[in-house]
Amino acid sequence: MVIITKITDQPISLEIKQSPYLDMGSEFIFHGRVRELEHGEPIVALEYEHYSGMAENELQILAEKTTQKFPISHLSCVHRIGKIPVGEISLQVIIWSKHRSEGIDAMTWFISQLKKDVPIWKNAILMDGRVIPSSCDHH
């Protein structure tokens, strides 16, 4: 069992290496990207803030719960904080499982719970410089 969680202010790499988990038939990779619109208004970036220490702890606890709740063997999650321009990656989750169905279920549950349980917040920076709260109403 491998669980890796990280919160970083650095860009998240798209480079995916060959999986070392040869007993796993399924590898799900999710990249959350900053969209160009927030509440129908064009934006230049999202700015993510977090409750330092607590967010890292809650993310690790959630990853552990996910590996206990679903028959998956490995989970990696990197969440970016700070100002992230449109088009860039703010979240990367990788889940390995023997079969695709448990990987799909685990990914869906993990991301929904992350948005509910991990103290990370985001604001949208509009084209004119105004800052508005960003919300996720479509768990």
Secondary structure, DSSP 8 states (H G I E B T S, - for coil): -EEEEEEESS---------S-TT-SEEEEEEEE--SEETTEEEEEEEEEE-TTHHHHHHHHHHHHHHHHSSEEEEEEEEE-EEEETTSEEEEEEEEESSHHHHHHHHHHHHHHHHHHS-EEEEEEETTS-EEE------
